[in-house]
Amino acid sequence: MEFPPQAGVMILGNCHLFPQSMLPLFIFEPRYRAMLAEALESHCMFCLAMKRPDDAGERPCDVAGLGLVRVAVKNPNGTSNLILQGLTRVRLGKVLRTRPFRIHEIEPLVAEPADNLITDALVSRALDLIETLLRTGPAVPPAVLAQLTGAGKDTPVQIEDCVEALRRVEDPGAFADLVTALLLPDPIMRQVILQTVPVEERLRHLVHFLMGEVNRASQESAE
């Protein structure tokens, strides 16, 4: 797929768009209504970026997700419901416009293929931590479990089913992105994974964060 050299940017405080993920959005702000209309008239793409946590204003983090509008339904009051499909990581470059919405030059960030003994070991360690977290940590919403397995929303899902479904993800980079999007609660953690392009490094971050979540769950259960 060809990516545009520039795109509109939606800035949210704690939401991320990972490659291949499907994100439902409700568009109600006038600036983002304008952004959506402009996107639908051209390439049907825009970026979703996290707001810089250390910025009192509203500047986006340097790395965002570029998404394709798969479905858009405009409501009578001018708002829209849509499904945005993540396509690729992008680095936000030069600001071309700030009003009514931001437009940045964008640079797609694509990782080199990584499938070796180190990535295999990191994926295996992550799977062990995920199983522990699912068994001992806070209850995971049924909708998330269904996304992990591909089951229907009303189908009972076992932890073993989730782990086995993740084990079948062949691409270690896609594995890291999927686990991050669905199981890491902290937006800063998710941003670190999003902006880490090399797959091995991404998996190392994931394992580190999962270990922290498991330790936190263990401490809370002991109190």
N, C-alpha and C positions, 0 to 999 in steps of 0.2 A: 504494500500500500504506500502511496506517495503522501508524505506529510507536508503541510503548508510551511512556508518560511516564517510565518507569523500567525498569532492566534490570540483571541480574547482570553482573559484570565479571570476566573472566579476565585475569590479568596475566602476561605473558611477557617475557623479557629481550630478545629480538631478533626477534620475530615480529610481523607486521602484517597487518591485514585491510583490503584495499581494496575499494571498491564493485565489484561484479560478479565479483570473484575467487572461486575455489573453493579452500578450505583444508582439507586433511585433518588431523584432530586425534585424538590418543589421550588419553582422559580417564581418569586413574588416581588423582589426589589425591582424598581423601574430600570436601573442600570443593567441588571442581568436579564431582564425581559428584552432590552435592546440588544444585548450581546447574543442571546439565543436567536432572536429574529435575524440578526446579521449572519450568524453561523448557518442557519437553515437556508439562507439564500445563497450560500457559497459551498463550503466543503463539509458542513455539518460537524465541525470539530471546535472544541475549545479546551482550555486548560483548567485544571482544578489545583489550586496551590494552598498550602497551609500558611496562615498569617505568621510572620516572624514573632516568636514568643517574647523576644527582648525589645520589641519595637512598640512605642506608644501609639504610633500611627497605624496605617494599614498597608504595610509592604509585604509582599509574598516571599516565602523562602525561595532560594535560587533554583531548586529542583522541584518540579511539579509533575503531574500526570496529564498527558494529552488524551482526551476522550472523544469518542464518536457518538453522536446522538442516534440511538437506535430507535427510540420511540419518543414522540412528543405529542402531548395532548393539551391543547390550549383551552382553558376554562373561560366561561362567559365573563368573568371579572378581569380577564387579562393575564392571570397567573397561568402557569403551565406545570404539568407533571411530566417528567421524562425519565428515561433510562439512559444512562451514560456508560458506554463500554470503554474501559481503559485500553489504550493502544500501546503506549510506550512512555518511558520516562523522558522528560525534556529538561534542558537547562534554559532558564529564562534569561534572555539577553537584553538588548537595548529596549528601553521603553519607547514605543512609538506614539502612544496616546494614553492619557489617563482618564479622560471624560468623553462620554458618560461612563465608560468602563475602560479598564486597562487593556492595551494590546502590546504584546512583547514580541520581539524576534525570538524564535525558539530553535534549539539544537537538540535533535533526538539523541538519546543516550542508550546505546545498545551494547549489552555485555558480550564478550567473547564466549563461545561455548565452553562449558566447564563440566567435565565428567571424568573424575579420576579417583584415586584411592582416598585422597583427603576430603573431597566433597562427599564421597560415599560415607565416610566415617562421620562427618558433620551432620549429614542427613539422618544417619542412624541414631546419633546422640540426641538430635532434636526430636525424633520420634519417641524415644524413651522418655524424654522430658514432657512431651505433649501428653503421653498416656498418664504419667504421674499427675500432671496438672489437671487433666480431665477427671481423674479419680479423687483428687484431694482438694482441688481448688474450688473457687466459687462456681455455682451451677452455671453451665453454659446455656444460653437461650436455645430452645428447640430449633428456632429458625437457623441459627448458626450451625448446629449439628447437621441439619438437613443440607445446608450448603456444602459442608465438608464431605458428605457422602453422596450428594445428588439425589437424595430421597425426597419424596413429597413432604409437604409441611406437616401433614397429619400422620405420617408414618413414624412409629417408634424407632429410635435410633440407639444402638448400643455403642459404648465407647470403643469396643473392638472394631466395630464397623468404621468408625471415624479414622482410627489409626491405620486400618487396612486400606481405606480409600486414599489416605495421604501417602501411604507406601507405594501406591500405584502411580503417583505423579512422577513421570520419568525425568522431567527437566528440573534440576536442583534449584535453578533460579526461580522458576515458577512455583516450586514447592515453598521456598522462602517467602515469596510474595503472598501466596495464599494463606499460609499460617499467620503471617504478620497482619494481614487485613482482617482475619477472622478472630484471632486469639490474643493479640497483644492490645491491652486496653489503653496504654499510654500513648498520646499523640506524638510525643517527642521520640519515643521508640520507633513508632511507625515512620516518622520523617527520616530518622537515621537509616532505616532499611531502604526507604524510597530513594534516598540520595546516594546510596552505596551501589555502584554499578558492578564492580567485579564480584562474581558469584561466590567465590570462596570467602571473601571478606564479608559479604552479606550474610552468609551462613554462620560465620563466626559471631557476628553481632546477634543473630537470631538465637543461637545457643546461649550466649551470655544473658540475653534478656529473658529467655525461658527459665534459665537457672534462677534468676532473680524472682520471677513469678512463683516458681515452685517453693523457694525458700520463704517468700512472703506468705504463701498459703500455709506452709508448715507452721510458721510462727503464729499465725492467726488461729489455727486449729488447736495449738497448745495453750492458748490463753484462756 
